[in-house]
Amino acid sequence: MNPQEPPVRVVVVVSDNSAVRARRFLAAHGLGEYVAGIVARPSAQPHPMKPSPFPLITAAAQAHIDVTHCTLIGDSLTDIQAAHAAGTTVIGYANKPHKAALFAEAGVDTVTDAMQNIADALAA
């Protein structure tokens, strides 16, 4: 990689919702082109859902990246628990005012209350 080139970033959605629902959300918000893959809840199989690290490990494998080099952006405590179990960096998305303190207490690496901050960082 040329030192002048920004690092390659691969976005994979990890959701406890179905893949169909995740795809609909991405399409409705015009985000599908930015997402390389979706790891969603397997039908009738709750055990591999977060806080299990399984979906994060699967997403990293799809992206051909060591899971410990990944970052999860999560809006729930189970997201944070899954990230810690997988050994990834975790950004707490505090989409409600009380979550910032809750996420900080849970040991996130950083907290944001604006997804635009994440989009700006990914675009940089």
Stockholm file with secondary structure:
# STOCKHOLM 1.0

chainA/1-124         MNPQEPPVRVVVVVSDNSAVRARRFLAAHGLGEYVAGIVARPSAQPHPMKPSPFPLITAAAQAHIDVTHCTLIGDSLTDIQAAHAAGTTVIGYANKPHKAALFAEAGVDTVTDAMQNIADALAA
#=GR chainA/1-124 SS CCTTSCCCCCCEEECSSCHHHHHHHHHHTTCGGGCCEEECCCTTCCTTSTTSSHHHHHHHHHHTCCGGGCEEEESSHHHHHHHHHHTCEEEEECCSTTHHHHHHHHTCSEEESCHHHHHHHHHC
#=GC SS_cons         CCTTSCCCCCCEEECSSCHHHHHHHHHHTTCGGGCCEEECCCTTCCTTSTTSSHHHHHHHHHHTCCGGGCEEEESSHHHHHHHHHHTCEEEEECCSTTHHHHHHHHTCSEEESCHHHHHHHHHC
//
